[in-house]
Amino acid sequence: MIAKKICLVEDTPDLLDNLSQFLRMEGYEIWPCKNGIEAMDRMKKDTPDLIITDFLMPGINGLELIQKLKHMNHLTAVPVALFSAKP
């Protein structure tokens, strides 16, 4: 069975590591990215099955990342989950 690929975008290193580890334990292939630019570069090379992105990040925030991804034709059908650890 081929693992589903998740591009995980989170600027807090500990949270990125913890979420990546948890999702790997559930059987997913994780592409950990520390910011939106790194995620866009990674997704130019391959298409994930799901994108999970933090809402509040320096540089490109989660909403801006989603807007940029809409212009990458191979990613238009990929579901995106937006989250934030902040209240």
N, C-alpha and C positions, 0 to 999 in steps of 0.2 A: 504494500500500500504506500502510495506517495503522500508525504506529509503536505498539508495545506500550508502555503506561505503567507506569513503576516509581516507587513512592514510596520514596525512599531516606532513611533516618533515621540521622544520625550527628552527634554533638556536637563532633567535632574538625574545625575548618574546613578544614584542608588535606586531610584524608582525604575529607571530603564532596566537596570540589572535584575531587580526583583521581578518585574513583570515579564521580562524575557525568560527568566528561569522558570517561572510558574507556567507560562505558555508552552515552553519546551517540554516540561513534565507532562503536559496534556497531549503531547504528540505533534505540536506544530513546529514548522521551520520558521525561525524568527530572524528578521533582518533588523537589528537594533540600529536606530539612527538618532543622533543627539540633537539634530535640528532639521528644519525643513529643507534647507539646501542639500544636506547630505542625503535626505530621503529622495529628493527629486533626482539627484545624480544616480542613486541606486536603482530607481525605477526606470531610468532611461535604458538600462541594460536588461531588465527582466520585469515581468508583470506579477505582482502578488495576488493572492486570492482575497485579501482583506487589508485595509490600511487602518491602523489605529493611531490617532494623533492627539497629542496634548493640545489644549486650546490656547493656553498662555505660554508663549515661548518668545525669547528675544529674536530679533531679525524678522523672520517670516512666522507669524502666528498660525494656529491651526486653520482658521478660516481663510487666510491668505493662501496657505498651502493647498487647501481644497480648490480654491479658485484657479490656481496655477495648474493643478492636476487635470482640471476639466479641459485644458487645451492640449493635453497629451492623449491623442486618439486611442492608444492601446489601453488607457486607464479609465476611460469613461464609464465602463460597466463594472468597475471594481467598487464594492461597497466600502464606505468610510465610516468609522466610529470616532467621534470627537469626545474627548473627556478632559476633565481637569481635577487635580487633587486639591485644589483650593476651593474654599466655600464661596 
